[in-house]
Amino acid sequence: MNKFADCLEYINNYWEELTCYLPNDKDVHIGLPNPFISPSYDGGIFENDQFYWDSYFIILGLLESERVDLAKGMVENLAYLYRRFGIIPSRNRYYDLGVSQPPFLTSMILEVFNKTKDKKWLLNMSLIAEDELKNYWMDDKKVHKVYMNLSRYCDHWHTNLTAEHESGWDMTSRFNEKCLDFLPVDLNSLLYKYEIDLAEISGILGEEDKKEVYLRSAELRKKNINRLMWNEKKGFFFDYNFKMKKQRNFYSLAGFYPMWAGLATEEQAKRIVRKLKKFEYRWGLANTQSRGLSKRFKQWDYPNGWANQHWIVIKALLNYGFEEDARRIAEKWLNLNRKVFKRTGKFWEKYNVVKGRVGKEGRYPNQSGFGWTNAVFVKLVKLFF
């Protein structure tokens, strides 16, 4: 019997608890046309929220759980928000309409399409992604696209604090409280993957000219990412401070996004993997280096580990053939989730990978539920066990 069977049974039943349906606007919430998974729905602070980047990781688990319609509907919800507001906000709340989150829309679209093979749906959703890429992340107003055709996180009010919210890493020592000054390696890796994904979609739809345009854009972005963010001496990717014209040599799991997106070379990947020791502990991967952190604790820093980042790193390792490392990290993370579940009866938003317990609190109390934790757990069990 699978040693994770009890956890899988719990998660399978708990999807119903996390499923929300809010077809009309209500108070601060923007109504969405389809049911969706909220990170937590037990009176927590995320009740009735569909988050942007959470949705990608949640969809991975939904598809493994054969909840294809629910996953498809969540993508359509994000498309609805973009059509209505010209932004996919961080979540469906009116006061979040000035800030997005790390863009995973094309990844979601292809995950669902690979299940449904619905080309009409693929075309409709890809048009949204194309517009989001061009008019939000690669805008001509220098809100996001600011230097060498690369982009930054930036809210509509141009404040460092809220730009850091757009990064999803709310909050972290990674940007040294100057998020607007940085070209983040994760964001630009995501946008590279957007271009590669849109090229793939164009090929599926028989649009060869458009495919070539996106491939050329991706190649230019790859060249600039390597020029600015790859550190040959350290063998790792770092965020680039375009105001100071230098890298911030702060180690974080964002440095694995080029491997997840497939833009790292084989030689770069070998060197990046050697840096796992900077993040790996008994129970999984800490999100950042352990030293040089802010005096006030920030929840996306060491010693916390997050389900979504574990998936990024594990998939990055698999992309380049590091299966043994991927399996080892996956097993550590799954064992931690199961250990805490046995003790608390719940899955959690984040975990302390050094102490092997619920994560260290940051800007709000620890949240149970938990959408992307459940989903990544299911995905990893299916992959490795």
C-alpha positions in Angstrom: 0.0 0.0 0.0 1.3 3.5 -0.9 2.6 5.1 2.3 0.9 8.3 1.3 -2.5 6.7 0.7 -4.1 8.4 3.8 -3.0 11.8 2.6 -4.2 11.2 -0.9 -7.6 10.1 0.4 -7.8 13.3 2.5 -6.9 15.5 -0.3 -9.3 13.9 -2.7 -12.1 14.5 -0.3 -10.9 18.0 0.6 -11.1 19.3 -3.0 -14.9 19.8 -2.3 -14.1 21.9 0.8 -11.9 24.2 -1.2 -14.2 24.6 -4.2 -15.9 28.0 -4.4 -18.5 29.4 -6.8 -19.0 33.1 -6.8 -20.7 34.0 -10.2 -21.5 37.6 -9.2 -19.5 40.5 -7.7 -19.9 40.6 -3.9 -18.4 43.2 -1.6 -14.6 43.2 -2.3 -14.8 40.1 -4.5 -15.0 40.0 -8.2 -17.4 37.3 -9.4 -16.0 34.6 -11.7 -18.0 32.5 -14.2 -16.7 29.1 -13.1 -16.1 27.3 -9.9 -12.6 27.4 -8.6 -10.2 26.2 -5.9 -9.4 28.7 -3.2 -6.2 28.1 -1.2 -8.2 27.8 2.0 -11.9 27.8 2.7 -12.3 27.2 6.4 -12.8 30.7 7.5 -9.2 31.7 6.5 -8.1 34.9 5.0 -8.2 33.6 1.4 -11.9 32.5 1.4 -13.5 33.0 -2.1 -10.1 34.0 -3.6 -8.7 32.6 -6.8 -5.1 33.6 -7.0 -3.2 33.9 -10.3 0.0 31.9 -9.8 -1.6 29.5 -7.2 -3.9 28.4 -10.0 -1.1 26.9 -12.1 0.1 24.6 -9.2 -3.5 23.8 -8.2 -4.3 22.8 -11.8 -1.4 20.3 -11.8 -3.1 18.5 -8.9 -6.6 18.8 -10.3 -5.6 17.2 -13.6 -4.0 14.3 -11.8 -7.2 14.0 -9.8 -9.2 13.9 -13.1 -11.0 17.2 -12.3 -10.4 18.5 -15.8 -13.5 20.6 -16.0 -12.6 22.4 -12.8 -9.1 23.0 -14.0 -10.3 24.3 -17.4 -12.8 26.6 -15.7 -10.1 28.1 -13.6 -8.1 29.1 -16.7 -11.3 30.6 -18.2 -11.8 32.6 -15.0 -8.4 34.2 -15.4 -9.1 34.9 -19.1 -12.4 36.5 -18.0 -10.5 38.8 -15.5 -8.1 39.9 -18.3 -10.9 40.6 -20.7 -12.8 42.7 -18.1 -9.9 44.6 -16.6 -6.8 44.3 -18.8 -4.9 42.6 -16.1 -5.0 39.2 -14.4 -4.9 40.5 -10.8 -3.2 38.6 -8.1 -6.6 37.5 -6.9 -10.2 38.3 -7.7 -10.6 41.3 -5.3 -11.2 44.9 -6.4 -8.4 46.4 -4.4 -5.9 44.0 -6.1 -6.6 45.3 -9.6 -3.3 47.2 -9.7 -1.1 44.2 -9.1 -0.7 40.8 -10.9 1.4 37.8 -9.9 4.1 35.6 -11.6 2.6 34.8 -15.1 1.9 31.1 -15.6 -1.1 31.4 -17.9 0.5 29.7 -20.9 1.6 26.8 -18.7 -1.9 26.3 -17.5 -3.3 26.5 -21.0 -1.1 23.8 -22.3 -1.6 21.5 -19.2 -5.4 21.7 -19.8 -5.1 21.4 -23.6 -2.9 18.3 -23.3 -5.9 16.7 -21.6 -8.7 18.0 -23.8 -7.1 18.5 -27.2 -9.7 21.3 -27.8 -8.0 23.5 -30.4 -10.8 26.1 -30.5 -10.4 26.6 -26.7 -6.6 26.6 -27.1 -6.9 29.5 -29.7 -9.2 31.5 -27.5 -7.1 31.2 -24.4 -3.8 31.8 -26.3 -5.1 35.1 -27.6 -5.5 36.2 -24.0 -2.0 35.1 -23.1 -0.6 36.9 -26.2 -2.3 40.1 -25.2 -1.2 39.8 -21.5 2.4 39.3 -22.7 2.4 42.2 -25.1 0.4 44.8 -23.1 1.1 44.0 -19.5 4.5 42.3 -19.1 6.1 43.8 -22.2 4.3 47.1 -22.2 5.7 50.1 -24.1 5.1 52.4 -21.1 8.1 51.1 -19.3 6.0 49.9 -16.4 7.2 46.3 -16.7 9.6 46.2 -19.7 12.4 48.5 -18.6 15.8 47.4 -19.7 17.3 45.4 -22.6 13.8 44.0 -23.5 13.5 42.4 -20.0 10.8 43.0 -17.4 10.4 43.7 -13.7 7.6 43.3 -11.2 5.8 46.6 -10.9 2.4 47.5 -9.5 0.3 50.3 -11.0 1.4 52.7 -8.3 5.1 52.1 -8.8 5.9 51.3 -5.1 8.6 48.8 -4.0 6.3 47.2 -1.4 3.4 46.4 -3.8 5.8 45.4 -6.6 7.1 42.8 -4.2 3.6 41.6 -3.8 3.4 41.1 -7.5 6.4 38.9 -7.3 4.4 36.5 -5.2 7.2 36.5 -2.7 5.4 38.6 -0.1 7.7 39.3 1.5 11.4 38.4 1.0 14.9 39.6 1.6 15.7 38.8 -2.0 14.9 42.3 -3.4 16.4 44.2 -0.4 13.2 46.3 -0.3 14.0 47.7 -3.8 11.9 45.4 -6.0 11.3 48.1 -8.7 15.1 48.2 -9.3 15.4 44.5 -10.2 15.0 42.4 -13.4 14.0 39.2 -11.6 15.3 35.9 -13.0 12.1 34.1 -12.3 9.9 36.6 -14.1 12.0 36.7 -17.2 12.3 32.9 -17.2 8.5 32.8 -17.1 8.3 35.2 -20.0 10.8 33.2 -22.0 8.5 30.2 -21.4 5.5 32.3 -22.5 7.3 32.9 -25.8 8.3 29.2 -26.2 4.7 28.1 -25.3 3.1 30.6 -27.7 5.4 29.3 -30.4 4.3 25.7 -29.6 0.7 26.8 -29.6 1.1 28.6 -32.9 2.6 25.4 -34.4 -0.4 23.3 -33.2 -2.7 25.8 -34.8 -0.8 25.9 -38.0 0.4 29.5 -37.7 4.1 29.0 -38.7 4.9 32.7 -39.2 3.8 33.5 -35.7 5.7 30.6 -34.4 8.9 31.9 -35.8 8.3 35.4 -34.3 7.9 33.9 -30.8 11.0 31.7 -31.2 13.1 34.7 -32.2 11.7 36.7 -29.2 12.5 33.8 -26.9 16.1 33.6 -28.2 16.7 37.3 -27.7 15.3 37.1 -24.1 17.5 34.0 -23.4 20.6 35.9 -24.6 19.9 38.9 -22.4 19.1 36.7 -19.4 22.4 35.0 -19.7 24.2 38.2 -20.3 22.8 39.9 -17.2 21.8 37.2 -14.7 24.2 34.3 -15.2 27.2 34.4 -12.9 30.0 32.3 -14.5 32.2 32.4 -11.4 29.4 31.4 -9.0 27.6 29.1 -11.5 24.1 30.4 -10.7 21.5 32.8 -11.9 20.8 35.9 -9.9 18.4 38.9 -10.1 19.9 41.9 -11.9 19.7 45.4 -10.5 19.3 47.5 -13.6 19.6 50.8 -11.7 23.0 49.9 -10.3 24.0 47.8 -13.3 25.0 44.7 -11.3 23.7 41.4 -10.0 22.5 41.0 -6.5 24.4 38.0 -5.3 21.6 36.6 -3.1 20.9 32.9 -3.5 17.2 32.0 -3.8 15.2 29.2 -5.6 14.4 31.8 -8.3 17.8 30.7 -9.7 16.3 27.4 -10.7 13.6 28.9 -12.9 15.9 29.0 -16.0 16.1 25.2 -15.7 12.3 24.9 -15.2 11.8 27.1 -18.3 14.4 25.2 -20.3 16.6 28.1 -21.2 19.7 27.0 -19.2 22.4 25.0 -21.1 23.3 21.5 -20.0 26.6 22.9 -18.5 24.8 25.6 -16.6 22.3 23.1 -15.2 25.2 20.9 -13.9 26.6 23.9 -12.1 23.2 25.1 -10.8 22.5 21.6 -9.3 25.7 21.8 -7.3 24.1 24.7 -5.4 21.3 22.6 -4.1 23.4 22.2 -0.9 22.7 25.9 -0.2 19.0 25.2 0.1 18.6 21.5 1.0 17.8 20.4 4.6 16.4 17.3 6.2 12.8 18.1 5.2 13.2 19.9 1.9 14.3 23.1 0.3 14.5 26.5 2.0 13.4 29.3 -0.3 16.6 31.4 0.2 20.1 31.4 1.6 20.2 31.3 5.4 22.4 34.4 5.9 22.2 38.0 4.9 18.4 38.2 5.6 16.4 41.1 6.8 16.3 41.8 10.6 12.6 41.4 10.5 11.6 37.9 9.4 10.0 37.6 6.0 7.9 34.5 5.2 9.5 33.7 1.8 13.0 33.4 3.4 14.9 30.6 5.1 13.8 28.4 6.9 10.5 28.3 5.1 9.8 26.0 2.2 6.9 26.2 -0.2 5.1 23.6 -2.3 5.1 25.6 -5.5 8.9 26.2 -5.3 9.5 22.6 -4.7 7.6 21.8 -7.8 9.6 24.3 -9.8 12.9 22.9 -8.6 11.9 19.2 -9.0 10.6 19.8 -12.5 13.8 21.8 -13.3 15.9 18.8 -12.2 13.8 16.4 -14.3 14.1 18.6 -17.3 17.8 18.1 -17.3 17.9 14.4 -16.3 18.8 14.8 -12.6 16.2 12.2 -11.6 18.0 11.1 -8.4 18.1 14.6 -7.0 14.5 15.2 -8.0 13.3 12.0 -6.2 15.3 12.8 -3.1 13.9 16.3 -2.7 10.4 15.1 -3.5 10.5 12.4 -0.9 11.8 14.8 1.7 9.0 17.2 1.0 6.3 14.5 0.9 7.5 13.1 4.2 7.4 16.5 5.8 3.8 17.1 4.5 2.7 13.7 5.8 4.5 14.2 9.2 2.7 17.5 9.9 -0.6 16.1 8.6 -0.3 13.2 11.0 0.1 15.7 13.8 -2.3 18.4 12.8 -4.8 16.7 10.5 -4.2 19.4 7.9 -2.0 20.5 5.0 -0.4 24.0 5.3 0.6 26.9 3.2 4.3 26.7 4.1 6.6 24.6 6.2 9.8 25.0 8.2 12.1 22.6 6.3 14.9 22.8 9.0 12.7 22.0 12.0 10.2 19.8 10.2 7.0 21.6 11.2 4.5 24.2 10.1 6.2 27.2 8.6 7.4 30.2 10.4 4.7 33.0 10.4 5.3 36.1 8.3 2.9 38.9 7.5 -0.2 36.9 8.4 -1.1 33.8 10.5 -0.3 30.4 9.1 -3.0 29.2 6.8 -4.3 25.6 6.5 -6.0 24.0 3.6 -4.1 24.4 1.3 -4.6 24.6 -2.4 -1.2 24.4 -3.9 0.3 22.2 -1.2 -2.4 19.6 -1.7 -2.0 19.8 -5.5 1.8 19.5 -5.6 1.6 16.6 -3.1 -0.7 14.7 -5.5 1.5 15.5 -8.4 4.7 14.3 -6.7 3.1 11.1 -5.4 1.9 10.3 -8.9 5.3 11.0 -10.4 7.5 9.1 -7.9 5.3 6.6 -6.0 
